[in-house]
Amino acid sequence: MRGPDVPAKALDARGLAALAANPGCSRRALLDGAGVNKAALASALGAPAAFGQSQFALTRGNAFETRVKADGGAVLLRLVREQLDPAAPPPERTYAPDLTAPGPEGRTARTALALREAVAAGGWTLLDHPMLALDVAGSPAFLEPDAVVVHPDGAWTVVEIKSFPMLDGSADPAKVGAAARQAAVYVLALEEVAGRLDPAPTVHHRILLVCPKDFSNLPAACAVDVRKQRAVTARQLSRLTRIEEIADALPAGTCFSPDLPAEQLTAAVEAVPATYAPECLAACELAFHCRDRSRGAGAVTSLGRSTRAELGGLATVEDVLAAARGEAGDPDDPVVAALRRAAALRVEALEGAACR
């Protein structure tokens, strides 16, 4: 489906969190599962994505992460102990196993072995950029958290390192929420690894978020409870239609290669149902293309999920206007009755304004 000689784009935790936030979108599920580069696809469709980290932000983030993990992760482990496990002995000696292996499958197996060995050895262990796997709609997604820490009692903690500042002990709630959703995906993947061990180690549902303190480059940390995000993500991922079922419904030979003619590429994309919502603009590279199609069809989902939920069975703006004008709809339907009442109040308000 990607096209000949087109490499697969790995599905990361950020993409998984966004996918779980919109489980009804078959288009994103199929494209992500097939490893299609949606940014290149959006550009070929004439609706390029307008979001993403700048090179400066990436460089700053990498430099901060390197500082946090310096000296064998001594500072990072100290923060984990202070925030999550103060009763544990201080991390006087740390162990950071080599996780290199050929391919994502090899790295995943090496990570699982390192976790098992760390539990058996006791003490503090820092896994720097381990590789985890999570089944998503029948397709494996390989995930790479910033770090996983194994406590002396064998418990596991996910560590998220971000470059946005923590001012006076708190950070931007929206950014913290995004980090929590991303970390929840790692927690789910870790739980699968833990479930294969006997006895199964504890996977903490409080992750450690590390950010620069104020406007300096010094690390500050706080514990973030991701139980809610984990539950939501697990539920949404379980509801995703299997990728094979979506692909079987497509015409034979459907391909999403950016090198195809625009008309053929557009037809291929439109063959897969999409569920657009304004929230997609901050999470999906195809959002501008889907928004144009949604608006062109007059779909009420383009106004937001909450509005769509309030309108019941009225799926298009034209249906809503017709119901408000009394030209369509069941008058006993509470939604239709509310629309007609709102239309009557609007007429009264306009007439009152005209009289003044």
KOLBANU-338690 format. One record per residue: x, y, z of N, C-alpha, C, O in turn; residue in three letters. Coordinates in pm, whole numbers, plus 50000, padded with zeros to 5 digits. Layout:
KOLBANU-338690
XYZXYZXYZXYZala
...
//
This chain:
KOLBANU-338690
500814987950000500005000050000500855012750000500435023049947met
502055011950060502925023650063503495026849926503865038249899arg
503555016849839504195018549710505515011149706506075008049811gly
506015008149587507275000749575508455008749630508615020649603pro
509265001749708510505007549762510265019449855511185027349877asp
509075020849909508805031550004508945025950145508185017050182val
509905030850224510105025150359508925028350450508255038550435pro
508695019450545507595021450640507965032050743509105032750788ala
506985040250779507185050150884506715044051016505565039751029lys
507625043751112507305037451240506215045151312506185057451308ala
505325037951378504255043951458504775045751600505065035951668leu
504885058251646505425060851779504295062951879503115062451845asp
504695065352005503705066752112502845079152092501655078952124ala
503425089852040502625101952017501535099251913500405103751929arg
501895092051807500905088551706499855079051759498675080151725gly
500285069651844499335060251904498345067451994497145064451993leu
498835076952073497955084552160496925092352078495755093152116ala
497375098151966496445105451880495465095951813494285099351796ala
495935083951774495065074151713493995069551811492835067951774leu
494385067351934493435063052036492415073852068491305070852110ala
492795086552048491875097552075490785098651969489775105351991ala
490985092151853489995092551746489855078551687490205076351571asn
489345068851766489325054951721488385052251605488485041851540pro
487455061351577486525059251468487095062451331486425060251230gly
488325067551324488905071451196489635059651133490775056651168cys
488975052951040489575041550971490755045850885491705038250866ser
490685058150833491765062950746493075063650821494095058850772arg
493065069650940494305070651016494775056851061495965053951056arg
493845048251105494225034851150494925027151039495955020751063ala
494385027750918494985020350807496335026150768497305018750753leu
496405039350751497645045550708498765043750810499905041050774leu
498415045250939499425043251043499845028651049501035025651063asp
498875019551038499205005351044500045000850926500874991850940gly
499835006950810500595003350691501935010550684502725008050593ala
502205019450780503475026550780503585037450675504685040850633gly
502445042850632502445053550532502915066550595502485070050706val
503765073850526504225086850573503125097050543503015101750429asn
502325100350643501175109150619501605123350585500875130350515lys
502755127850632503235141350599503525142250450503125151950385ala
504215132250394504495132150250503195130750171503035136750065ala
502275122650223500985120750156500195133750153499595137150051leu
500175141050265499455153750271500045163850174499305171250109ala
501355164350163501995173550068501625170049925501375178949844ser
501595157049893501235152849758499785156149726499435158249610ala
498935156549828497525159849809497285174949804496175179349777leu
498335182849829498205197349825497715203349954497275214849955gly
497775195850064497335200950195498395197350299498115189250388ala
499585203050290500685199150380500385202350525499675211850557pro
500965194150613500795196250756501535208850797502565212350740ala
500985215550900501585228250945501975227651091501995237851159ala
502305215651139502725214751278503925205451287504285198651190phe
504545205351403505745197251426506795205451498506725217751501gly
507765198551557508805205351632509825211651537510165205951433gln
510295223551574511345229951497512675223051525512825216051625ser
513635225351435514955219551455515595224851583516315217651653gln
515325237551613515875243451737515325236351860516065233351953phe
514005233651859513395226851973513935212751989514165208152101ala
514145205851876514705192351882516115192351939516465184052023leu
516915201851892518295202751942518325205952091519095200052166thr
517485215352133517425219052274516955207152358517495204552466arg
515945199852309515445188352382516485177352395516605171252502gly
517235174652288518275164352293519385168252390519915159752462asn
519745181152390520795185652481520355184252627521145180352713ala
519095187552654518595186452791518525171852834518875168552947phe
518085163152745518015148952779519395143252808519565135252900glu
520385147352730521755142752753522245147052890522925139452959thr
521895159252931522305164153062521625156253174522255153053274arg
520345153253157519605145853259520195131953280520225126953392val
520655125853171521145112153178522665111253198523225100253193lys
523325122453220524775122353237525185114653362524375112553453ala
526445110653366527005103353481526215090653513525935087653628asp
525865083353407525145070853427523715072553476523115063153528gly
523175084653460521795087153502521665089553650520595087353707gly
522745094053716522715096053861521655106253901520915104053997ala
521575117353828520585127653859519175122353836518275124753917val
518985115253727517665109953694517185100053800516035100653844leu
518055091053842517665081253943517395087854077516515083554152leu
518145098454108517875105754232516475111954228515755111854328arg
516095117454112514755123354099513665112754110512615115254169leu
513915101054053512925090154062512725086254209511595084354254val
513825084954281513715081054422513005091754502512135088554584arg
513335104554481512725115254558511225116254533510445118454626glu
510805114554408509415116854372508535104454386507335105654414gln
509115092454368508285080454359508615069654462507745061654495leu
509845069254513510225058054599511195062754708512325057854715asp
510765072154794511705077554894512155067154997513185069155062pro
511405056355014511795046155111512885036855060513475029355138ala
513165037254930514175028554872515575033554908515745045354936ala
516575024754907517945029154935518435038454826518015037254711pro
519335047954860519855057154759520565049554647521185039254672pro
520485054654527521135047854413522645050354413523145058554336pro
523365043354500524805045254508525505039754384526465045654335glu
525025028354334525605022654213524465019454117523475013254155arg
524615023553994523565021253896524055011953787525255010553764thr
523105005553722523404996453614522625001153491521405002753497tyr
523335003453382522695007753257523084997853148524124999453085ala
522264987553124522614977153028522644982252884521954991852849pro
523454975652803523514978652660522284972552593522064960452602asp
521494980752524520254976152463520334975152312519314973452246leu
521524976252256521674975752110521404961552059521784951752122thr
520744960851945520424948051880519964951351738519514962451712ala
520074941851646519654944551508518134945051493517434935651531pro
517634956051438516214957251409515364959651532515794957151644gly
514144964651511513244967351625512854954651700512704954851822pro
512684943451628512334931051697513474926651789513234922151901glu
514724928051740515864924451823516004933351944516324928652053gly
515764946351926515854955652038514744953052140514954954352260arg
513554949352091512464946152182512804934052268512574934152389thr
513354923652204513754911752279514874914752377514884909552489ala
515824923252336516934926852425516424934952544516914933152656arg
515464943652523514884951352632514174942252732514334943852853thr
513384932752681512684923452770513684915552854513454913252972ala
514794911152793515814903752867516454912552973516684908053085leu
516764925152938517384934353033516464937153151516934938053265ala
515164938453126514214940553235514164928453327514134929853450leu
514164916653269514134904353350515394903353435515324899853553arg
516554906453376517804905653450517864916053561518384913353669glu
517314928053536517334938653636516474934953756516854937753870ala
515334928753732514474924453843515194913953928515134914354051val
515874904653862516574894053934517774899454013518084894354121ala
518454909753959519664914954023519354924054141520164925054233ala
518204930654141517914940554245518714953254220519474954054123gly
518544963154305519254975754286518554984554183517484981154132gly
519174995854154518625005454058519195002453919520395000453904trp
518325002253819518745000053680518075010353592516875012953604thr
518855016253502518355026153408518425020453267519505017053219leu
517295019453202517235015253063517045027752977515985034052978leu
518095031152903518095043252820517545039952682518125032052608asp
516415046152649515745043852521515535029052492516035023952392his
514805022152579514465008152550513455007452436512855017552399pro
513274995552382512304993552275511194984252324511464973252372met
509954988852311508784981152353507884978952232507944986452135leu
507054968752238506124965752129504704965252184504464960652295ala
503774970052102502354970052141501524966752018501704972651912leu
500614957252033499754953451922498664963951903497934967251996asp
498564969051780497564979351749496774974751627497284974651515val
495534970951649494644966651541495284955651457495144955551335ala
495984946351522496584935151452497944937751395498524928951332gly
498484949651415499804953151363500704957651478500264965551562ser
501964952851485502834956751597503354971051581503764975051472pro
503334978551689503914991951693505104991551789504974986851902ala
506254996351742507454996351824507645010251886507655020351816phe
507785010452017507785022852093509115024552166509725014752209leu
509555036952179510845039752241510705050952344510865062652310glu
510415047452470510345057852575511725063752601512745057852566pro
511745075452662513015081852695513825073152790515045071752773asp
513165067352888513865058652983512845050553062511695054553077ala
513295039153111512545031053207513495027953321514635023853299val
513025030053444513835027653563513275015553636512075014553660val
514175006253673513804994753755514234997653898515405000353924val
513284997253991513545000154132514174987954200514124976854147his
514774990154318515344978754391514334967754423514714956054434pro
513044971254438512034961054466511494954454340510584946154347asp
512054957954224511654951854098510584959254021510234955053910gly
510024970054075508984977654006509584985753892510774989053892ala
508734988953793509184996153674508495009753666507295010953695trp
509255020053626508715033653612509105039353476510265038353435thr
508135045153408508385052153281508835066353311508275073053398val
509845071053238510355084653253510165092053122510595087453016val
509515103653129509335112353013510175124953034510025131753135glu
511045128052939511905139952947511445149752840511495146652721ile
510995161552882510485171552790511275184552805511875187152909lys
511275192552699512065204952702511245217152740511805228052751ser
509905215652762509145227352805509415229852954509635220253029phe
509395242352998509845245553134508815241953241507615241353216pro
509335239753362508505237953480508715250253567509755251653633met
507735259153568507855272053636507235271153775506065267953790leu
508045274053876507575273454015506915260054048505925259554120asp
507485249353995507005235954028505855230853945505365219753969gly
505395238753847504285234053762504565237753617505265247453589ser
503995229853525504205232153382502865234453314501805233153377ala
502915237753187501715240153107500815227753113501235216853073asp
499575229053163498695217353177498445210053046498365197753045pro
498335217352935498085210852806499275202152766499105191152715ala
500475207252789501665199552753501865187752847502295177052804lys
501545189752974501635178653069500635167753032500935155853038val
499425171952992498425162252950498855154252829498645142152823gly
499475161052731499975153952613501075144052651501115132852600ala
501955148152743503015139152790502435127252864502935116152852ala
501365129552941500725118653015500085108552920500185096552943ala
499435113352815498835104152717499895095952646499715084052620arg
501005102352616502105095152551502705084752645502965073452604gln
502915088552771503485079252868502535067652896502985056552924ala
501225070052888500255059252912500425048052810500215036352843ala
500815051452688501065041252586502255032652626502235020452610val
503305039152680504465031652725504105022452842504585011152851tyr
503255027352932502835019153046502105006652997502344995753049val
501225008252899500514996752844501484986552786501334974452807leu
502484991452711503454982352650504294975352757504604963552744ala
504674982752861505444976652970504634965953042505184955653083leu
503344968353058502494958453125502454945353049502364934653109glu
502524946052916502554933752837503834926052864503814913752873glu
504974933252875506244926552906506194920553046506604909153067val
505684928253142505604923453281504704911153291504974902253372ala
503644910553211502724899353218503344886153176502804875553207gly
504464886653105505124874353062506124869153164506734858653144arg
506304876553276507204872253381506434866253497505274869753519leu
507074857553571506434851253687507404851753806508454845353803asp
507044859453911505834867753922505964880553840507074884953810pro
504834886253804504834898353722505254910453804504654913053909ala
506264917953761506654930053833505554940653827504684940353741pro
505624949853921504674961053924505114971753824506274975753822thr
504174976153742504424987553652503714999553712502484999953717val
504495009453758503905021053824503015028953727503385031153612his
501865033053776500975041653697501235056353724500555065053671his
502225059053808502725072853824504065073453754505025066853793arg
504125081553648505355082753571506115095053620505555103653688ile
507395095953585508195107553622508345116553500508845112453396leu
507895129053515508055139053411509205148253449509175154553555leu
510215149053363511395157253389511425168653289511345166453168val
511545180853339511565192953256512635202553307513115200953420cys
513035212453226513955222653276513295230953387512115234453378pro
514065234053488513555242053600513555256753562514595262353526lys
512385262953570512215277053533512785279253393512375272553298asp
513725288453378514295291153246515755286853238516515291553154phe
516135277853327517505272753328517555259453252516565255153193ser
518705253053256518855239853196518975229153304519385217953276asn
518605232853429518665223453539517385215053541516305220353517leu
517495202053568516305193553564515435194853690515935195653802pro
514145195253668513155194553776512175183453738512015180353620ala
511535177553838510675165953810509425166253893509375172454000ala
508405159453844507175157353920506575144053878506765139453766cys
505855137853970505165125253941503795128453880503085137153929ala
503445121453774502175123453705501425110253702501925100253651val
500215110253756499385098253758498715096753621497975105553578asp
498975085553553498445083553418497395072353415497125066653309val
496795069153530495805058353531494615061453441494135052653369arg
494145073753444493005077353360493375076453212492635070653133lys
494535082153175494965081753036495205067452990494915063852876gln
495745059253081496005045253045494695037853017494595030452920arg
493705039953103492425033253086491745037452957491205029152883ala
491765050452929491135055552806491845049952683491195045452589val
493185050352685493945045552570493705030652547493525026352433thr
493715022752655493485008352640492105005652582491944997052495ala
491105012952629489745010952580489615014752433488995007652355arg
490205026052397490105030652259490865021652163490385018752053gln
492055017152203492835008452116492124995052095492204989151987leu
491434990352198490724977652185489544978752089489074968652036ser
489054990852067487904992851979488304995151834487434995351746arg
489584996851808490014999451671489714987451582489984975951618leu
489154990151466488904979551369490244973951321491184981451297thr
490314961051308491554955051262491904960151123491024961951039arg
493184962351100493644968250975493284959450856492954964550749ile
493344946250875493014937250765491564939150719491284938550599glu
490654941550813489254943550778489064956450698488264956850604glu
489794966850734489694979450659490274977450519489684981950421ile
491434970850510492104969050381491274960250288491254962650167ala
490584950150342489804941150258488644948350190488164943950086asp
488184959350248487064966750190487484976450081486634982650018ala
488794977750056489284987249955489344980749818489444968549807leu
489284988849712489464983349577490834976949561491804981249624pro
490904966749480492184959849457493204969649398492884977749312ala
494414968649447495494977049395495564990849455496314999249406gly
494804993549561494855006749626496255009449678496845001049746thr
496775021149645498145024649684498185039149727497485047649672cys
499035042149827499145055649882500535061649859500995069749939phe
501185057649752502515062949722502405077749683501585081249598ser
503215086549744503165100849708503555103749564503315114749515pro
504145093749495504565095849356503425094049257503585096949139asp
502285089449303501145087349213500555100649168500745110749236leu
499855100949054499145113149013498145117549119497585109249191pro
497935130549129497085136049235495685130149232495115127349338ala
495115128249112493755122949105493685108749158492765105249232glu
494665100449121494675086649167494925085849317494325077549386gln
495795094449366496105094449509494905099149590494605093449695leu
494215109349542493025114349611491945103649616491275101949719thr
491765096249505490765085649503491105074749603490215069249668ala
492385071549615492795061149710492525065449853492025057549933ala
492835077949886492615083050022491125083750052490695080150162val
490345088449956488905089849979488205076349989487065075550036glu
488865065649944488245052349955488225047150098487515037650129ala
488995053550185489045049450325488245059550407488565071350404val
487225055250480486405064750559487245071950664488125066050726pro
486955084750683487635092850784486615098750880485455100650844ala
487055101550999486205108251099486945120551145487765119951236thr
486655131851080487395144151111486765151351229485545151551245tyr
487605157251311487195166251419488265177051431489415174651396ala
487905188951479488905199751490490155195751568491235201151543pro
490015186251663491195182051740492245175551652493415174851690glu
491855170751534492815164351443493885174151396494985169951359cys
493575187051396494535197051346495835196951425496885200751373leu
495775192751552496975192651635497615178851643498605177051714ala
497055169051569497565155451589497755147451462498405136951466ala
497225151851349497285143551227497745151951109497275163151088cys
498675146351031499215153550917498185155250805498325164350722glu
497155146950801496145147950696494955156650736493955157050666leu
495075163550848493925170850903493385181350807492165182850795ala
494245188550737493755199250649493015193450529492005198950485phe
493505182350477492795175750367491425170850413490415173150346his
491395164150528490125158850579489165170050617487945168750601cys
489705181250668488835192550703488155198150580486955201150583arg
488895199650470488295204850347487185195750298486125200450255asp
487425182650303486405173150258485185173450352484045172850306arg
485435174450482484335174750579483475187150560482245186450562ser
484145198550542483385210850520482625210450388481485215050380arg
483255204750285482585203850156481335195250160480365197850089gly
481365184950246480195176250260479185181750361478105175950378ala
479535192750427478625198650525478475190250650477445191050717gly
479475182250684479385173450802479475181650929480305190650941ala
478615178451024478605186051149479825182551236480125189851331val
480525171451206481725168151282482795178751269483655180051356thr
482745186551159483735197251142483535208351244484415216851261ser
482395208451313482125218351417482585213751555482555221451651leu
483025201051565483495195951693482675183951739481505182651706gly
483325175151817482655163151863481485166251957480465159451953arg
481635176452041480555179652134479315184252059478195180552095ser
479515192451955478375196951874477725185151803476505184051799thr
478545176351748478025164451681477185156051777476125151051739arg
477645154551900476905146451997475575152852033474595145852057ala
475525166252036474285173152072473225172151963472035173551991glu
473655169651839472715170051727472125156451693471365155351596leu
472445146151767471825133151748472005127751608473125126551559gly
470885124551542470955118451410471115128251296471145124051180gly
471225141051324471415150951218472895151751185473685157151264leu
473285146451069474705144851037475285156050953476505157450946ala
474445164250888474955174950803474375188350847473325189050912thr
475075198950810474605212450844473275215250776472415221850834val
473095210250652471835212350581470685205550655469585211150662glu
470925193650710469875186850788469505195050911468325196050947asp
470505200850975470265208851096469445221251061468485224451132val
469815228250952469075240350913467655237050871466715244550901leu
467485225850801466135221950758465265218750880464085222250883ala
465845212150978465085209051099464735221751174463635222951228ala
465655231451179465385243951249464305252151180463525259151245ala
464245251251046463235258750971461885251750969460905257350920arg
461815239551023460565231951021460305224750892459185220350868gly
461345223450807461165216950676461425202050683461075194750590glu
462025197250791462345183050803462475179650951462535188451036ala
462515166550979462705162251116461405159551189460355165051156gly
461495150851288460345147251371460165157751481461075159751561asp
459035164551486458855174951588458885169551731459105177251825pro
458685156451748458765150551881460205147551923460465144252038asp
461115148551828462525146351859463025158051943462895169551899asp
463585155752062464045166952146465055175852076465065187952098pro
465925170051992466915178151920466225187351822466545199251815val
465295182051745464565190251647463755200951719463735212451674val
463095197451829462315207251904463215218551957462825230251954ala
464395215052004465315225252055465815234351944465965246351964ala
466065228751827466525236751713465425246651669465715258251640leu
464195241951665463105250851623462865261751727462555273151693arg
463005258151853462855268251959463975278551947463725290551962arg
465185274051920466305283351905466105292451784466405304351789ala
465575286751674465315294851555464255305451582464375316751536ala
463215301751658462155311351691462705322551779462375334251758ala
463545319051876464145329351962465055338551881465125350551909leu
465735333051783466605341451700465775351551620466135363251609arg
464655346951566463785355951489463245367051580463205378751540val
462835363451703462325373351796463425383551830463155395551838glu
464635378851850465735387951885466045397451772466285409251794ala
466035392251648466315400951532465195411051511465465422551478leu
463945406951532462835416251516462885427151623462605438751596glu
463255423051746463365432951853464465442851825464315454751853gly
465565438251770466665447251739466285456751627466685468351628ala
465495451851529465085460351418464135471451466464185482651416ala
463275468151564462335478151615463075489451691462655501051688cys
464165485751757464895496251830465665504951733466335514351775arg
//
